[in-house]
Amino acid sequence: MTDSSNRQVLVAGGGSAGVSVAAALKRARPDLDVALIEPHDKHYYQPGWTLVGGGAMPQSATVRDEASLIPAGVEWIRDRVVGFEPDQNRVLLAQRGSIGYQYLVVALGLQLDWHAVEGLEEALGSNCVTSNYRFDLAPYTWECVRDFKGGRALFTQPSMPIKCAGAPQKILYLAADHWRRHGIKADLHFFNQGGAMFGVPLYAKALDRILADYGATPHFGHNLIAVNAERREATFAVGEGDPVTESFDLLHVTPPQSAPDVVKQSPLAGAAGWLEVDRNSLQHRRYGNVFGLGDCTDTPNAKTAAAVRRQFPVVVTNLLAVMDAAGPGNGSYDGYGGCPLTVRNGRVLMAEFRYDGEVVSSFNADPCVPRRSYWWLKRSFFPFLYWNVMLRGRDWKRPVARPRPGKTHPAT
């Protein structure tokens, strides 16, 4: 079956980026013809899964029906994107054949490559092998943390980019804090394929101190390649040397991640497989009627909900300018990303930064000091902002993040 009609604006993806941009387009121009492609009937607040895994948020608070979030007047196409033909202004769908467009916004997120780690898919959800990167496993993470009686606890982080680069260590801190409060001795290890705790040196140094305070051992340059759940062993590749195998009593895995295959295999992809867009305008570099935002693009920023919150108004501004033949729009994304790092239950370090590792802050306070007020933001305000402001297409402009004097550092 082929749908030969053209939509004025077609949005591929109904996650945080897709819903936000579709809602903002209809808010700006109620008569605009907007269709959104999304096969799933559930929508997830993924930043909450770390708190679920740490016993600080109910799983139910992180999910809603997709139907309740589709903006009024937006056509919901419940199908899966299987290909892009930008030279023909057409998107291929799994069930409906194809659909045309005048303008396209790609917001397909990224994919979690569980299969890239031998034995991992079979191991998850048993023998205290878990991951907060899956909705159904986050409660199991808390079960493992809560029932832990002591021993070796391993936490992993793959090569970048990944969604929410702080999440692999957030659960370490929440677990370590819980065990400390309950007098449980844990031999903590953090295995990171990269070379530092965070990509911005200022925050990396602060997190080094927090890791040390918990008595946790960092292992840099270690990439998880295999899991044997029955033997409770994890194997890591270490540079050019021989793999090393570590025993565990609890293993929290952050899976390898990449651009969706449908993007990688399309003309829209750049050399690394991500959607190729200008990092400021978010317009495709080769197809002027295509824009992208969220985790699927090749912009060198943190892949977080905070980034999407700053990106979707830029896409709307610039797309409408192109539609009006008014030349390039004046919307410009500066690479802003925010990462509320839960360093213990009740305390959050608020890491904010822009392109090239420039440290910024929305608050007149030392950004490297964990604060209880930020815990309230993470636990209560940000979810409210997500469901009621961002997904409704409203541009939240305050507070404005400003550079911290003397705090500009290159990312590593």
VEXSESE-124445 format. One record per residue (C-alpha): residue number from 1; x, y, z. Coordinates in pm, 1 decimal, padded with zeros to 6 digits, m for minus. Example, Ala and Ser with C-alpha at 12.3 -4.5 7.8 and 13.67 -1.06 7.14 Angstrom:
<recs>
   k     east    north       up
   1  01230.0 m00450.0  00780.0
   2  01367.0 m00106.0  00714.0
</recs>
This chain:
<recs>
   k     east    north       up
   1  00000.0  00000.0  00000.0
   2  00134.7  00342.8 m00091.2
   3  00016.6  00674.2  00045.8
   4  00083.9  00906.5 m00245.7
   5 m00035.5  01223.7 m00075.2
   6  00219.8  01470.8  00052.9
   7  00220.5  01607.7  00404.2
   8  00333.5  01964.7  00443.5
   9  00557.4  01874.9  00739.3
  10  00640.0  01516.0  00826.1
  11  00800.1  01439.7  01163.6
  12  00975.4  01102.9  01188.2
  13  00979.0  00989.8  01550.4
  14  00740.3  01042.1  01840.1
  15  00981.8  01060.2  02132.3
  16  01070.7  01374.5  02323.5
  17  01216.5  01553.2  02019.8
  18  00944.1  01456.7  01773.0
  19  00646.0  01537.7  01994.3
  20  00798.6  01866.9  02109.6
  21  00871.7  01993.5  01760.0
  22  00532.2  01884.1  01624.9
  23  00354.2  02060.5  01910.7
  24  00562.8  02375.6  01866.2
  25  00491.8  02385.3  01492.1
  26  00115.7  02366.0  01554.2
  27  00144.7  02624.5  01829.2
  28  00322.7  02861.6  01590.1
  29  00091.1  02791.3  01294.8
  30 m00235.2  02616.7  01383.5
  31 m00326.8  02566.3  01017.2
  32 m00003.1  02389.4  00932.3
  33 m00040.2  02033.4  00801.5
  34  00177.5  01824.9  01035.0
  35  00197.1  01445.8  01054.3
  36  00401.8  01245.7  01304.0
  37  00525.0  00889.7  01246.4
  38  00554.0  00674.8  01561.1
  39  00477.5  00301.8  01590.5
  40  00469.1  00271.4  01970.2
  41  00171.0  00338.6  02195.6
  42  00376.0  00425.2  02506.5
  43  00593.7  00729.4  02571.2
  44  00869.0  00719.2  02832.1
  45  01036.3  00980.8  03049.4
  46  01376.5  00816.7  03028.2
  47  01563.5  01057.3  03260.2
  48  01354.5  00911.6  03542.9
  49  01481.3  00557.1  03498.9
  50  01797.7  00627.4  03699.6
  51  01578.0  00732.3  03991.8
  52  01361.6  00422.2  03948.6
  53  01675.0  00209.6  03962.5
  54  01785.8  00396.2  04273.4
  55  01454.6  00347.5  04451.6
  56  01365.4  00718.2  04435.2
  57  01084.1  00722.4  04176.6
  58  00802.4  00481.4  04089.1
  59  00824.3  00321.7  03746.8
  60  00469.8  00436.0  03670.3
  61  00578.5  00801.5  03685.0
  62  00795.3  00753.4  03376.1
  63  00536.2  00633.7  03124.0
  64  00222.7  00769.5  02956.7
  65  00008.7  00674.1  02660.7
  66  00147.2  00817.7  02338.6
  67 m00205.8  00907.3  02231.9
  68 m00235.7  01152.6  02520.8
  69  00070.7  01342.7  02397.2
  70 m00000.2  01371.1  02023.8
  71 m00065.7  01744.9  01971.5
  72 m00415.0  01849.1  01868.4
  73 m00439.3  01873.8  01491.7
  74 m00133.4  01654.2  01428.6
  75 m00197.3  01336.4  01230.8
  76 m00051.9  01032.7  01407.7
  77  00078.5  00776.3  01160.5
  78  00121.9  00457.2  01363.1
  79  00389.0  00296.7  01152.7
  80  00763.8  00239.3  01148.3
  81  01011.4  00424.1  00927.2
  82  01214.5  00176.7  00720.6
  83  01381.5  00409.1  00472.6
  84  01438.8  00763.6  00351.0
  85  01436.4  00880.9 m00010.8
  86  01516.8  01251.5  00025.6
  87  01575.5  01301.8 m00346.8
  88  01210.4  01208.0 m00398.7
  89  01091.6  01375.8 m00073.9
  90  00959.8  01044.5  00046.4
  91  00973.7  00829.6  00360.5
  92  00929.7  00451.5  00339.4
  93  00707.5  00286.3  00599.8
  94  00681.8 m00072.7  00717.6
  95  00307.3 m00107.4  00652.2
  96  00188.0  00186.3  00442.9
  97  00453.0  00172.4  00173.5
  98  00562.7  00534.9  00144.1
  99  00453.8  00886.2  00221.1
 100  00564.4  01213.9  00066.4
 101  00649.8  01543.3  00229.8
 102  00739.8  01901.6  00155.5
 103  00949.6  01933.5  00471.3
 104  01090.9  01660.9  00690.6
 105  01201.4  01662.4  01055.6
 106  01397.0  01354.9  01167.1
 107  01384.0  01278.8  01539.7
 108  01436.9  00903.8  01561.0
 109  01663.7  00895.5  01864.4
 110  01938.8  00636.1  01880.8
 111  01947.8  00260.2  01914.0
 112  02077.6  00048.4  02201.4
 113  02307.0 m00221.8  02067.1
 114  02258.5 m00486.9  02335.4
 115  02363.4 m00754.2  02087.3
 116  02711.9 m00601.6  02060.5
 117  02803.9 m00753.2  02399.4
 118  02821.6 m01131.7  02387.3
 119  02575.3 m01296.3  02626.0
 120  02427.7 m00969.2  02750.0
 121  02074.9 m00998.5  02611.6
 122  02034.5 m01343.9  02766.2
 123  02182.9 m01228.8  03097.9
 124  01970.5 m00919.4  03158.4
 125  01713.4 m00949.3  03433.9
 126  01874.6 m01240.1  03618.3
 127  02174.3 m01305.8  03842.7
 128  02184.2 m00933.6  03926.9
 129  02267.7 m00830.0  03569.4
 130  02065.1 m00519.0  03495.0
 131  02047.1 m00182.5  03319.0
 132  01858.9  00141.9  03377.7
 133  01856.3  00191.8  03001.0
 134  01545.7 m00027.6  02976.9
 135  01207.6  00060.9  03127.1
 136  01132.2 m00294.1  03235.6
 137  01474.4 m00342.9  03397.3
 138  01495.0 m00025.1  03607.4
 139  01281.9 m00177.1  03888.6
 140  01504.4 m00485.8  03877.6
 141  01805.4 m00258.5  03929.3
 142  01648.3 m00133.1  04252.0
 143  01567.7 m00490.8  04354.0
 144  01933.0 m00585.4  04306.2
 145  02055.7 m00279.2  04497.0
 146  01806.2 m00325.3  04779.8
 147  01882.4 m00696.7  04823.8
 148  02260.2 m00665.5  04787.8
 149  02439.1 m00821.6  05085.9
 150  02790.7 m00718.2  04992.8
 151  03053.6 m00816.8  04739.0
 152  03173.1 m00682.5  04403.5
 153  02950.6 m00435.7  04216.2
 154  03053.2 m00342.2  03861.6
 155  02917.6 m00052.4  03655.6
 156  03003.9 m00004.7  03287.0
 157  03010.7  00275.0  03031.8
 158  03070.8  00216.1  02657.3
 159  03231.1  00442.9  02400.5
 160  03066.2  00775.3  02328.6
 161  02828.0  00906.0  02213.2
 162  02554.8  00767.3  02434.3
 163  02231.5  00912.7  02566.7
 164  02283.4  01083.4  02902.0
 165  02654.0  01026.0  02951.4
 166  02613.0  01072.8  03326.3
 167  02361.2  00790.3  03371.8
 168  02618.8  00506.0  03392.3
 169  02770.6  00661.9  03704.0
 170  02452.3  00806.5  03856.4
 171  02333.3  00458.9  03952.1
 172  02672.5  00380.5  04101.8
 173  02641.0  00679.5  04334.9
 174  02280.5  00603.5  04432.0
 175  02365.1  00240.3  04501.4
 176  02680.1  00328.8  04695.4
 177  02488.9  00583.2  04901.9
 178  02218.3  00328.2  04984.9
 179  02473.9  00066.9  05088.5
 180  02669.1  00315.3  05297.7
 181  02353.0  00421.1  05481.4
 182  02273.6  00057.1  05557.8
 183  02625.1 m00046.2  05655.5
 184  02671.9 m00281.3  05359.7
 185  03028.2 m00323.8  05239.7
 186  03066.2 m00309.1  04863.4
 187  03372.9 m00342.4  04642.7
 188  03280.4 m00082.2  04378.3
 189  03428.0 m00064.9  04027.5
 190  03349.2  00165.2  03735.7
 191  03461.4  00037.1  03393.4
 192  03470.6  00315.6  03136.0
 193  03579.3  00277.3  02774.1
 194  03681.1  00644.7  02779.9
 195  03960.3  00817.7  02964.1
 196  03777.7  01034.9  03217.8
 197  03466.1  01041.0  03435.0
 198  03313.8  01320.9  03226.5
 199  03382.4  01497.9  02899.5
 200  03423.3  01841.0  03062.3
 201  03735.5  01849.2  03283.5
 202  03586.5  02077.6  03548.9
 203  03308.9  01828.2  03620.4
 204  03538.0  01528.7  03573.7
 205  03757.4  01648.1  03860.9
 206  03456.6  01694.6  04086.7
 207  03330.6  01345.8  04002.1
 208  03675.8  01196.1  04065.0
 209  03646.2  01321.8  04421.8
 210  03295.8  01181.9  04462.8
 211  03401.3  00843.9  04325.1
 212  03696.7  00836.3  04564.3
 213  03473.2  00927.2  04858.0
 214  03271.7  00611.4  04793.4
 215  03590.9  00407.2  04770.4
 216  03511.2  00309.7  04411.3
 217  03786.7  00215.1  04167.7
 218  03777.2  00359.3  03814.6
 219  03904.0  00149.3  03522.8
 220  03952.2  00360.9  03211.9
 221  04002.4  00219.3  02863.8
 222  03788.4 m00086.8  02947.3
 223  03512.4 m00187.5  02705.2
 224  03261.8 m00457.4  02800.7
 225  03255.3 m00732.4  02536.2
 226  03097.4 m01034.3  02707.7
 227  02883.2 m01134.9  03005.7
 228  02842.8 m01479.8  03158.1
 229  02554.4 m01447.2  03400.8
 230  02569.1 m01799.2  03542.4
 231  02936.4 m01764.9  03629.2
 232  02886.5 m01399.4  03718.1
 233  03175.1 m01285.2  03504.4
 234  03219.8 m00980.6  03280.5
 235  03491.4 m00961.7  03016.2
 236  03647.7 m00635.2  02899.1
 237  03865.6 m00543.2  02603.5
 238  04160.7 m00331.6  02717.6
 239  04338.7 m00149.9  02434.7
 240  04568.7 m00378.2  02239.1
 241  04618.6 m00613.0  02533.2
 242  04444.5 m00935.4  02623.5
 243  04085.8 m00916.3  02748.9
 244  04037.6 m00922.0  03124.5
 245  03757.5 m01102.7  03307.4
 246  03609.8 m00970.3  03631.5
 247  03379.8 m01147.6  03874.8
 248  03073.0 m00969.7  04007.9
 249  02785.5 m00997.5  04250.8
 250  02600.6 m00711.3  04077.7
 251  02654.5 m00581.4  03725.1
 252  02491.5 m00267.4  03585.5
 253  02548.4 m00235.4  03211.3
 254  02519.0  00066.5  02986.4
 255  02489.1 m00080.4  02635.8
 256  02680.3  00036.2  02327.9
 257  02474.8  00284.7  02127.7
 258  02463.8  00409.9  01771.5
 259  02249.0  00590.8  01517.5
 260  01936.6  00398.0  01410.9
 261  02007.5  00157.0  01126.9
 262  01743.4  00328.9  00913.8
 263  01943.4  00652.1  00941.0
 264  02283.4  00487.0  00893.4
 265  02168.9  00324.1  00571.2
 266  02009.2  00636.2  00424.5
 267  02137.2  00926.7  00210.7
 268  02075.3  01150.2  00511.6
 269  02364.8  00999.0  00708.5
 270  02709.2  01147.9  00743.7
 271  03033.8  00952.4  00749.7
 272  02978.5  00822.5  01104.6
 273  02619.3  00715.3  01036.4
 274  02442.2  00994.3  01224.2
 275  02198.1  01238.1  01065.3
 276  02413.1  01508.0  00907.3
 277  02298.6  01855.2  01015.6
 278  02453.5  02195.2  01072.3
 279  02534.8  02208.7  01441.0
 280  02378.7  02552.0  01489.9
 281  02081.7  02569.0  01250.8
 282  02001.4  02192.5  01273.4
 283  01923.8  02200.6  00899.9
 284  02053.5  01911.2  00693.0
 285  02379.2  01995.3  00519.3
 286  02270.0  01863.5  00179.0
 287  01889.7  01864.8  00182.2
 288  01753.8  02208.2  00262.3
 289  01400.4  02089.6  00337.7
 290  01519.8  01843.4  00603.4
 291  01591.6  01920.2  00968.8
 292  01698.2  01698.5  01255.7
 293  01717.1  01711.9  01631.8
 294  01761.8  01491.1  01932.7
 295  01984.1  01187.6  01972.5
 296  01997.4  01085.7  01603.9
 297  02201.9  01384.4  01479.0
 298  02577.2  01429.8  01445.8
 299  02586.5  01752.0  01649.9
 300  02871.4  01727.2  01906.3
 301  02659.3  01789.1  02214.1
 302  02540.3  01576.7  02503.0
 303  02244.0  01360.3  02404.8
 304  02001.6  01465.4  02677.9
 305  01644.1  01587.6  02719.0
 306  01790.6  01925.1  02816.7
 307  01952.2  01946.7  02472.8
 308  01621.0  01867.4  02302.1
 309  01452.6  02139.4  02506.7
 310  01690.3  02394.6  02351.0
 311  01685.9  02239.4  02003.8
 312  01318.4  02217.7  01914.9
 313  01253.6  02597.4  01914.5
 314  01553.7  02636.6  01682.0
 315  01416.2  02380.1  01437.2
 316  01073.1  02543.6  01437.9
 317  01214.7  02892.6  01380.1
 318  01440.9  02786.6  01096.6
 319  01195.9  02548.9  00929.2
 320  00926.7  02816.7  00916.0
 321  01177.8  03062.7  00771.2
 322  01260.0  02815.5  00493.6
 323  00890.2  02757.5  00428.0
 324  00836.3  03131.9  00397.3
 325  01134.1  03166.7  00160.9
 326  01272.5  03417.5  00407.5
 327  01624.6  03283.6  00385.9
 328  01798.2  03104.5  00672.1
 329  01621.4  03144.9  01002.6
 330  01782.9  03318.7  01296.8
 331  01746.2  03023.2  01530.5
 332  02080.5  02895.7  01654.8
 333  02153.7  02604.8  01886.8
 334  02466.4  02663.2  02096.1
 335  02521.0  02303.0  02202.1
 336  02364.0  02343.1  02543.7
 337  02335.6  02026.1  02746.5
 338  02243.6  01969.0  03107.0
 339  02317.3  01666.1  03319.1
 340  02179.0  01654.0  03674.0
 341  02422.3  01407.6  03832.1
 342  02263.1  01229.7  04127.0
 343  02568.6  01185.8  04348.8
 344  02357.5  01052.9  04638.4
 345  01995.7  01033.9  04743.7
 346  01897.7  01395.5  04805.9
 347  02197.0  01560.3  04636.8
 348  02258.2  01650.3  04270.9
 349  02553.9  01808.5  04092.9
 350  02412.9  02019.1  03807.8
 351  02651.8  01993.7  03511.5
 352  02571.8  02240.7  03231.2
 353  02785.0  02309.5  02926.6
 354  02780.2  02415.5  02562.0
 355  02978.6  02329.3  02252.8
 356  03354.0  02286.1  02297.6
 357  03317.9  02213.7  02668.5
 358  03223.0  02567.5  02767.8
 359  03093.6  02556.4  03123.8
 360  02772.2  02751.2  03178.7
 361  02527.7  02771.6  03465.4
 362  02163.1  02863.4  03507.8
 363  02226.5  02937.3  03874.4
 364  02445.7  03180.4  04062.7
 365  02629.5  02907.1  04249.6
 366  02938.7  02687.9  04218.9
 367  02836.5  02425.9  03958.8
 368  03060.8  02160.4  04115.9
 369  02881.7  02157.4  04451.2
 370  02600.4  01901.3  04486.3
 371  02284.8  02057.1  04630.3
 372  01955.4  01939.9  04777.8
 373  01763.9  02202.7  04577.4
 374  01888.7  02041.6  04257.5
 375  01754.7  01706.9  04379.6
 376  01409.9  01865.4  04390.5
 377  01461.0  01987.5  04033.0
 378  01565.0  01641.0  03918.8
 379  01299.4  01451.8  04114.8
 380  00999.3  01683.2  04073.6
 381  01038.9  01992.8  03857.0
 382  01209.9  01849.3  03549.7
 383  00947.0  01574.3  03503.5
 384  00675.3  01840.9  03531.7
 385  00861.1  02057.0  03279.0
 386  00892.9  01760.7  03043.7
 387  00529.0  01649.0  03043.6
 388  00358.8  01987.7  03069.9
 389  00586.6  02236.6  02894.9
 390  00833.9  02075.5  02657.8
 391  00602.5  01812.5  02507.2
 392  00339.4  02082.4  02464.3
 393  00574.1  02277.8  02239.5
 394  00630.4  02562.9  02482.8
 395  00971.6  02728.4  02478.9
 396  01098.3  02751.4  02837.1
 397  01342.3  03043.4  02830.0
 398  01425.5  03087.8  03200.1
 399  01664.3  03064.4  03361.5
 400  01917.7  03139.8  03088.9
 401  02244.9  02951.2  03119.4
 402  02541.6  03189.9  03121.7
 403  02915.2  03126.6  03095.1
 404  03099.6  03084.1  03421.1
 405  03389.9  03335.6  03425.6
 406  03718.4  03150.9  03393.9
 407  03538.8  02818.7  03350.0
 408  03584.4  02750.6  02980.7
 409  03751.3  02415.9  02920.4
 410  03797.7  02200.6  02610.8
 411  03609.3  01873.7  02617.4
 412  03818.7  01560.3  02635.6
</recs>
